Amino acid sequence: MKKNIISGFEAGKRVKELLLAHPTEVAAVAELQDSKVMLEETLSEMETAAAIQQNDSKGETINKEGLQVTMAKTILRFSRRSRVKAKNAGDKELAKALSHKISYYDYNNTDAVSLARCTATKDKIKNNTAILSNITPADITEMETAISKFEAAMALPKAAISNKKVYGTDKLEELNATLDETLDDIEDLIHSYYEDTDFSKAFDQQSNQSKTGTRHNHLIIHVEDNETKAAITTAKGTIEGTDKTIETDEDGQIIFNTIRAGKRRIIIEAPSYTTKTITVYVRRSTTTEIEVELEKV
């Protein structure tokens, strides 16, 4: 596995152990229970994909089974997201229709049954996007693509299904992205329900221990005069407890291109203005933007 995937995998395992150590907190939040299951399944599939990648040095492996797993996992991922949204929207019937487990789509099913069930769930989600506002056109396309690939593999003669690129190589980057997304969901839920507790602090430590500044965590701070709203181009920002200081650009922006995810305290200073210390929560693998107003001395 690549270094970034190993780093993410290790962080995921630490978060899994943390959740297992806090059963009461997890049980109290339904969405957190779902995310815990998704985390465990993603880590398990990453282990499987890595083993296949390691064992198949020739790059030859049967692909249909892998495509079936991909299809089932893809449908399950978006159906879980949709179920929570439907439940929160008060649509109990839709939430119930999206409450299937992985075995419904994949394990112990014939190819035809697996394909039919995944297609039906995809159509259910696609036809209810007015309610399921957390589903994007790109998500629909991802589901349709996974279904189409498996359907095409079903139609191939058995001999033609071999001599494919190793399944583990194909899957690890995708699974790592799923892992990152799942950790972000868990991060949001823990800090929403358990902010400033030992649980949330432990999560920050465990999830960020190996996922630090080299990842794509960006912070942009727009610094303005509190009265005129004009950009302050002479300000600077320092991450508290470090010597990392960035000055504003000509647009009054302080841009940290690499900053650790989690809760960060930033000291904002500018000549003729009162120094201000802010607390900001930097999300993993994304850009966080905030506005800060300074008062003149």
Order of alpha helices (4+ residues) and beta strands (2+ residues): alpha-alpha-alpha-alpha-alpha-alpha-alpha-alpha-alpha-alpha-beta-beta-beta-beta-beta-beta-beta
